[in-house]
């Protein structure tokens, strides 16, 4: 049985907004597995447990560059928020997005090998990165990037430096830009419901089934007759269909006019979205949580050993 620490409980609470004791129970049941515990909370507490799951812990920036029919978007990470405001760091990130757009590197190694000089460092992008690590005194790394070309026109949108969207489209430029802003706000996972990845659908189906089983146990404990299997099956499928509408771009209410869906807005504007890419800084990265008490204890122990 994994040890459930206060920091683990705090991290799960920050992700889910669930009560502390519920977080501890879920972690205990999941044997310390954070993802499984979050799923258990969603089953027990419903959507409330997922409303804060998009909170990001890692630091860094997302930058984008469009050059005619080609574009590039990249995420570069660092250790603290302070560095995300550093001019040299931002110049490196912007240059990297431009290099992605212009050269379409095959991987991180190819990106790092591209010619670039800045702040007296070079002759490659990787040399500049290493040089800035020494100059700024903080580690930084290129996490992911994508090159865009050949799938229609491009529209990009950056929400500050933490969220970046690139939309591939045909039609009206203004409408495409509005859709990019919408994506940054509503974070769909696919253009249409039929494009939602199967693993996400199955995960949602498992959550709906788990919630139905939880309801059955409650009804049984209260001496009530459980719902028939066919009704339960319809409830589960209804939950999945509701999820698909919520996460598919076309079915979402348009943020600038919630009386119409994005699909309806695009049809009126004679615009087609062929695809989109959404980057959120630190998505999926867990930031190291320093245990101050343990750090002090270690320092005291080291001092005693040296005495």
N, C-alpha and C positions, 0 to 999 in steps of 0.2 A: 504494500500500500504506500503510495507516494505521500510525502509530507506536504500538507497544505499550509503554506505560509501566509502571513498577513499581506505581503506584497502581491501574492497571486490573487487573493480575494479582492484586493484593491484594484488590480488590473482588470479583473472580470467585471467588477462593478462599474469601472470607467467605460468599459465597452458596452455594457448593457443597461445601465441605470437600475439594475435589480437590487433589492435589499441585500445588505451584507450577509445575513444569515442564509438567504437563498443562494447567494453566490458560493458560500462555503459548502453548503449541502451539495450543490451541483458539482463542484470541484472534487468533493469527496467521492461522489457517485461515479465521476468520470476518471477517478484515480489520477487527478492532476492534469488531465488533458484539457487544455484551454478551449480548443475548438469544440470538443465534445460537450464540455460544460456549458458553452454558450448555446449549443443546440438544445440541451436539456432545459435550459431556462426558457428558450423560445417555446418549447412544448408546454411547460408549466405556466408561463406568464403571458404568452402570446406575443404580439408585435412589439410591446413595450420593451422587451428584452433586446430588440434589435435596433432600436432607434438611434443608439449612439455608437453602433458598431463601426461607423465610418470614421470615427475619430482617429487622427493620425499621430503617431509618436515620433517618427524619425524626422530629421531636418533636411532641408535641401530646397531646390528650385526645379521648376519645369520651364523650359524655353522652347519656342517654335520659330521656324523660319520658312517663308514661302518665296520661291523664286520662279515665277511664271507657273508652269505646270508641275514643278517639282517642289517638294517640301520636306522638312525634317522636324522631328520633335524628340526631345531628350530629357531625361531626369538625371540630375547630378546631386548626390547626397553629401552631407557634411555632418559634423558632430553637434553643432549648436546653432540656434537661430541667429546669433550675432553674426556668424560668417555669411549667412544668406543675404546680408545687406552690404557685404564687402564688395567694392567696385571691381576688384581684380577677379574675385570669384564669379561675379555676374558676367564679366567680360568673357571669361572662360566658357561659361555655360552657353552664352549667346553664340560664341564662335563655334562651339561644338554642334549646335543645331544647324548653323549655316553649312558646316562641313558635311554633315549628314545629308542635307538637301542637295548639295552640289556634287558629292562624290559617291553616295550610296555605298558606304563601307559594308563589308560582309559580316563583320562582327566587331567586338570591342577592341580586339588587337589591331584590326585594320583601321578602325577609327583613330586609335591612339598613334598610329604610324603616319597619319596625314600631316602634311607640312603646316606648321603654325608657330608663330613667335609672339610672345607677350611678356611684358615686365622684365625684359632681359633674359628670358628663358626660351629655349627651343633646341633644335629646329622642328620638333614634332609636337603635336598636341599632348602626348604622354609626357614629354619632357617638361612642358609648361605645367601640367598637373603636378608632377613631382616637385618642380621648383616652387610652386605656390604653397604646397604642403609645408616646405621648410620656411617660406617667408611668412605665412599666416600662422603657422604653428598648430594646424589642425588637419586631421585626415579628411580627404574628400575622394569621391569615386564616381565614375559614370555607372549608373545602374542599368538603364535600358534606353533604347532609342528605336525610332522607326523612320524609314524613308518612304515617301509617298510620290507616286508618279504613274500615269497611265490609267487612272480610274476616274477620270473627270476633272473638274475644277476643284480648287482647294479653298477652304475657309478655315482660319484658325482663331482661337479665342483663348486668352490667358486670364484667369481670375486671380489677380495678384501674381504671385510667383509659385503658388502651391497647387494650382489646378490648370491643366492644359488640355485643349480639345482641338483635334484636327478633323474636319468634315470633308469627305469626298462627295461631290454633287454635280448635277447638271441643272441649269436654270438660273434663278434670280440670286445675285450675290448677297443682297440684303437679307433675304429670307434664310439663306444658308448661314449667314453670320448669326442671325437670331436663333437658329437651331443649335449652333455651337454653344451659345450662351445658355440655352435651355439644357443642353446635355451637362454642362458644368454644374448647373443647379440641381437637376433631377437625377443625374447619374443612371441612365438606362444601361442595360447590358447588351442590347441588340436593337437593330432597326425594327424588325418585326418579331412577333411572338414565335413564329416558326424558326427564327434564327437563335433563340435562346439556347445556350449549351445544354445538352442532355444531363450532364452531371448536376447542374444547378436545379433543373426541374426535378430530378430524383431526390435531391436533398430537400427541396421544398415539399415534395410528396411525403417524404419520411417524417418531416416536422408535422405535417397535417395529420398523418396517421398516428403519430405519437400523441398529438393533442386529442384526437378522437378516443384513443385508448385511455388517456388520463380521464376524460369525461365519463367513459364507461365505468372506470373504477370508482369515481365519485358517486355515480348513480347507484351502483351496486352497494356501496357503503351506506347510502341513504335509504336503501330498500326500494329504490325505484327500478322500473323495468328499462333495461338498456334499449337504445334505438336498434331497429332491425339492421342487418348487415348491408342491405341494399341502400338504405338511407345513409349509413355511415360512409359507404363507398361514394355516394353522390356528394356528401359533404367534403370528403377528401379531394375529389376531382374539382369541386367548386373552389376550394382553397388554392389549388394549383392554377386554375384558370384566372383567378383574381390576381395571383402573383405574376402571371405572364402579362397581364394588362398593365400592371404597375411598373414592370421593368422593360417593356418594349417601347421604343421611342414613338412609333406611330400611334400607340394607344394612350400615351400620356396626355393629360390636359396641357395645352400650350401655356407656358409661364406668363406670356404677355397678354393672353386672352383665354382664360380657363373655360370659356363657353364652347371652345372648339378643341379638337385633338390636334396634335402635331400633324398627323396625316391629312386632316381637313385643311389646315393652314397651308401645307405644302401643295395640295391639289389646287387650291385657289391661286397660289403663286406660280403654278406650273413648274414646280421644282421637285427634283428627285434626289433623295439622299441614297448614295450608293454604299456608303460605309462611314464609320467614324472610329476614332481612337481617343480614349480618355485616360489621362495620366493624373493621378493624385499623389502628391509627394508622400513618400514613406508608406504607401499602401502595401500592407502585408508585412511590413518590417516592424519588429518589436524593439523599442528603444531600451537600452540597458537601464535598469532601475538600481541606483546605488543604495546599498543598505548602510546608512550613516552610522548606526549603532555598531554594526559589525566592523566597519572601517575603523572606528575609534578603538574598539576592543583589540583589533589587530595591531594598531599602533602602540597601544599600551603594552601588549604582550611583547612586541619587538623591542620596546624600550627596556623592559624588565630583563629580557634575554641579553641585551647589550650591556647592562649594568654589572 
